[in-house]
Amino acid sequence: MDLSLQIALRKWCELLDIHSGRDKILRITGYICTLISDLPGTRDTPLAKKLSTVGRQISNSRTINRLFDDLPMLNRTLSYGIGSNEKDQIIRISNLLSNIINTCYYPLEHIAWAGDHGVFAVESKTFWRGVSYCWASSMYLAIVRTVRTISMLVQHRRHTINSGKPSDSDCVKFRRGIIQELLSLIQQLSDMGIAVNSIPGFLWGGKLKPRHIGLLGIVSTIITIAKLLRLVP
């Protein structure tokens, strides 16, 4: 087997061996189905209905998998604590708020899912709306952190230039940092677009077509997978 194929196969297996990797494969597959089902050539055809069904089932499977994410999320929240080791206060506050929101996200989603399947006698739509608000808020805070990090990188770069000629390693480090943060920003903006769309009546909520949602989801997930495979410089 060609060496490049061996490397690609190994990377793919590494991705499938971890929970987050499998989740992202399911995610991008679901969004590909959503995108194709709404393209002009396939819309309102039997194929579109089949793809929509596959996409919904994949989404349901990911929701079920997240039933077990409460403890890992709680562990991350407790490990971060009050963020006393965080140097920047904007990043610290946004992280604290994100931890609170994300800790609430999972129980809300579990109750909504249980309501959909008759496990709990609750109005699931109310809880799903809460889930959407949590997701959108979490993405907004992530965008704030990324923009702040980019600003700090630029400020550090200017300080280095003003202090003297920056070394080659400083230039490489700056470029890598900017690339990583810009990719994160694109990913977060894509997810923000999907999250807000799931809140009818709020901003562009409910106005995006399935193909738009599919495209945003694919872009976001490709970047996430690239990070998991360490393809981002």
C-alpha positions as a printed NumPy array, in Angstrom:
array([[  0.   ,   0.   ,   0.   ],
       [  1.202,   3.499,  -0.834],
       [  2.698,   5.363,   2.142],
       [  0.295,   8.289,   1.803],
       [ -2.66 ,   5.886,   1.828],
       [ -1.281,   4.186,   4.934],
       [ -0.977,   7.537,   6.691],
       [ -4.496,   8.521,   5.639],
       [ -5.887,   5.181,   6.841],
       [ -4.079,   5.499,  10.17 ],
       [ -5.387,   9.034,  10.665],
       [ -8.917,   7.908,   9.815],
       [ -8.716,   5.014,  12.289],
       [ -7.379,   7.343,  14.98 ],
       [-10.408,   9.549,  14.401],
       [-12.841,   6.639,  14.647],
       [-11.179,   5.298,  17.796],
       [-12.266,   8.288,  19.899],
       [-15.794,   9.348,  20.849],
       [-15.375,  12.915,  19.612],
       [-14.016,  11.641,  16.306],
       [-16.957,   9.339,  15.658],
       [-19.347,  12.097,  16.658],
       [-17.816,  14.439,  14.09 ],
       [-18.011,  11.779,  11.369],
       [-21.7  ,  11.341,  12.174],
       [-22.147,  15.113,  12.238],
       [-20.604,  15.774,   8.84 ],
       [-22.493,  12.821,   7.328],
       [-25.766,  14.23 ,   8.649],
       [-25.056,  17.692,   7.286],
       [-24.023,  16.273,   3.903],
       [-27.405,  14.527,   3.758],
       [-29.134,  17.786,   4.701],
       [-27.252,  19.711,   2.009],
       [-27.846,  17.214,  -0.795],
       [-31.531,  16.777,   0.08 ],
       [-32.184,  20.475,  -0.611],
       [-30.167,  20.91 ,  -3.805],
       [-32.162,  21.858,  -6.947],
       [-31.558,  18.483,  -8.582],
       [-32.672,  16.365,  -5.63 ],
       [-35.224,  18.528,  -3.811],
       [-38.746,  17.037,  -3.624],
       [-37.551,  13.658,  -4.875],
       [-37.61 ,  10.214,  -3.202],
       [-33.837,  10.533,  -2.732],
       [-34.291,  13.791,  -0.807],
       [-36.758,  12.115,   1.55 ],
       [-34.363,   9.222,   2.142],
       [-31.466,  11.581,   2.821],
       [-33.605,  13.64 ,   5.205],
       [-34.514,  10.454,   7.074],
       [-30.861,   9.438,   7.353],
       [-29.956,  12.937,   8.553],
       [-32.653,  12.882,  11.243],
       [-31.617,   9.446,  12.469],
       [-27.975,  10.515,  12.675],
       [-29.011,  13.595,  14.649],
       [-31.019,  11.376,  17.012],
       [-28.062,   9.039,  17.521],
       [-25.81 ,  11.979,  18.4  ],
       [-28.409,  13.221,  20.882],
       [-28.475,   9.791,  22.53 ],
       [-24.668,   9.72 ,  22.708],
       [-24.742,  13.076,  24.496],
       [-26.762,  11.49 ,  27.314],
       [-23.377,  10.464,  28.7  ],
       [-21.642,  13.84 ,  28.356],
       [-22.83 ,  15.372,  31.636],
       [-20.013,  14.075,  33.818],
       [-17.199,  15.018,  31.393],
       [-18.713,  18.515,  31.126],
       [-19.016,  18.784,  34.905],
       [-15.411,  17.623,  35.267],
       [-14.195,  20.299,  32.837],
       [-16.186,  22.946,  34.7  ],
       [-14.806,  21.899,  38.088],
       [-11.257,  21.643,  36.708],
       [-11.453,  25.204,  35.397],
       [-12.933,  26.431,  38.672],
       [-13.128,  30.21 ,  38.807],
       [-10.362,  30.563,  36.238],
       [ -7.821,  31.957,  38.677],
       [ -4.985,  30.909,  36.341],
       [ -6.46 ,  32.837,  33.401],
       [ -4.417,  35.937,  32.616],
       [ -7.037,  37.82 ,  30.59 ],
       [-10.241,  38.821,  32.371],
       [-12.399,  38.878,  29.222],
       [-11.442,  35.301,  28.407],
       [-11.867,  34.314,  32.048],
       [-15.393,  35.727,  32.345],
       [-16.477,  34.28 ,  29.001],
       [-15.134,  30.86 ,  30.012],
       [-16.984,  30.979,  33.326],
       [-20.232,  31.91 ,  31.588],
       [-19.683,  29.214,  28.955],
       [-19.133,  26.583,  31.631],
       [-22.388,  27.535,  33.343],
       [-24.312,  27.522,  30.055],
       [-22.811,  24.24 ,  28.849],
       [-23.515,  22.588,  32.2  ],
       [-27.185,  23.568,  31.774],
       [-27.253,  22.528,  28.11 ],
       [-27.053,  18.779,  28.627],
       [-29.831,  18.371,  31.25 ],
       [-32.122,  20.533,  29.11 ],
       [-31.392,  18.404,  26.059],
       [-31.939,  15.175,  28.007],
       [-35.334,  16.374,  29.26 ],
       [-36.315,  17.541,  25.764],
       [-35.31 ,  14.182,  24.275],
       [-37.17 ,  12.302,  27.015],
       [-40.237,  14.472,  26.402],
       [-40.154,  13.678,  22.676],
       [-40.203,   9.952,  23.438],
       [-42.813,  10.059,  26.182],
       [-40.402,   9.243,  28.996],
       [-41.294,  12.499,  30.769],
       [-44.66 ,  14.239,  30.564],
       [-43.218,  17.612,  29.576],
       [-43.614,  20.081,  26.727],
       [-40.408,  19.229,  24.88 ],
       [-40.551,  22.291,  22.595],
       [-39.897,  24.571,  25.566],
       [-36.797,  22.62 ,  26.53 ],
       [-35.559,  22.399,  22.938],
       [-35.836,  26.169,  22.739],
       [-33.737,  26.401,  25.902],
       [-31.178,  24.072,  24.312],
       [-30.985,  26.345,  21.265],
       [-30.5  ,  29.441,  23.41 ],
       [-27.723,  27.692,  25.343],
       [-25.995,  26.633,  22.126],
       [-26.24 ,  30.091,  20.556],
       [-25.016,  31.775,  23.754],
       [-22.11 ,  29.353,  24.061],
       [-21.091,  30.03 ,  20.455],
       [-21.326,  33.786,  20.979],
       [-19.007,  33.559,  23.988],
       [-16.615,  31.343,  22.022],
       [-16.51 ,  33.987,  19.283],
       [-15.761,  36.65 ,  21.912],
       [-12.836,  34.568,  23.203],
       [-11.46 ,  33.955,  19.728],
       [-11.675,  37.618,  18.711],
       [-10.011,  38.563,  21.989],
       [ -7.227,  36.031,  21.4  ],
       [ -6.63 ,  37.372,  17.88 ],
       [ -6.471,  40.894,  19.303],
       [ -3.925,  39.777,  21.907],
       [ -1.808,  38.061,  19.246],
       [ -1.784,  41.219,  17.115],
       [ -0.893,  43.372,  20.135],
       [  1.939,  41.008,  21.049],
       [  3.16 ,  41.096,  17.449],
       [  3.215,  44.911,  17.45 ],
       [  5.035,  44.961,  20.779],
       [  7.639,  42.528,  19.429],
       [  8.177,  44.643,  16.297],
       [  8.482,  47.849,  18.333],
       [ 11.   ,  46.183,  20.641],
       [ 13.2  ,  45.11 ,  17.762],
       [ 13.297,  42.815,  14.769],
       [ 11.223,  39.685,  15.566],
       [ 12.959,  36.344,  15.181],
       [ 11.925,  33.78 ,  12.586],
       [ 10.438,  31.588,  15.312],
       [  8.318,  34.52 ,  16.526],
       [  7.007,  35.078,  12.995],
       [  6.171,  31.398,  12.56 ],
       [  4.474,  31.27 ,  15.959],
       [  2.408,  34.349,  15.118],
       [  1.299,  32.985,  11.736],
       [  0.327,  29.643,  13.246],
       [ -1.591,  31.334,  16.034],
       [ -3.5  ,  33.578,  13.632],
       [ -4.346,  30.68 ,  11.289],
       [ -5.607,  28.558,  14.182],
       [ -7.751,  31.349,  15.595],
       [ -9.183,  32.369,  12.211],
       [-10.183,  28.766,  11.534],
       [-11.769,  28.606,  14.985],
       [-13.646,  31.822,  14.228],
       [-15.017,  30.417,  10.956],
       [-16.057,  27.254,  12.778],
       [-17.783,  29.175,  15.565],
       [-19.555,  31.566,  13.197],
       [-20.859,  28.586,  11.216],
       [-22.198,  26.922,  14.357],
       [-23.639,  30.241,  15.513],
       [-25.538,  30.487,  12.236],
       [-27.087,  27.049,  12.761],
       [-27.829,  27.653,  16.441],
       [-29.646,  30.952,  15.864],
       [-31.602,  29.425,  12.986],
       [-33.088,  26.92 ,  15.458],
       [-34.693,  29.797,  17.435],
       [-37.729,  30.964,  15.406],
       [-38.328,  34.707,  15.525],
       [-34.846,  35.544,  16.83 ],
       [-32.589,  37.332,  14.326],
       [-32.467,  34.989,  11.292],
       [-34.124,  32.142,  13.209],
       [-36.026,  29.78 ,  10.921],
       [-35.005,  31.644,   7.764],
       [-32.12 ,  29.47 ,   6.571],
       [-32.873,  26.72 ,   4.075],
       [-31.708,  23.138,   4.711],
       [-28.912,  23.536,   2.146],
       [-27.599,  26.577,   4.019],
       [-27.64 ,  24.668,   7.304],
       [-25.934,  21.713,   5.64 ],
       [-23.181,  23.902,   4.193],
       [-22.527,  25.671,   7.5  ],
       [-22.429,  22.347,   9.326],
       [-20.006,  20.844,   6.823],
       [-17.638,  23.833,   7.048],
       [-17.696,  23.762,  10.846],
       [-17.151,  20.011,  11.077],
       [-14.33 ,  19.911,   8.518],
       [-12.401,  22.419,  10.626],
       [-13.083,  20.406,  13.789],
       [-11.925,  17.184,  12.139],
       [ -8.784,  18.922,  10.849],
       [ -8.007,  19.948,  14.425],
       [ -8.618,  16.434,  15.754],
       [ -6.286,  15.003,  13.103],
       [ -3.738,  17.749,  13.857],
       [ -3.837,  18.927,  10.251],
       [ -4.024,  22.56 ,  11.346],
       [ -0.502,  24.057,  11.545]])
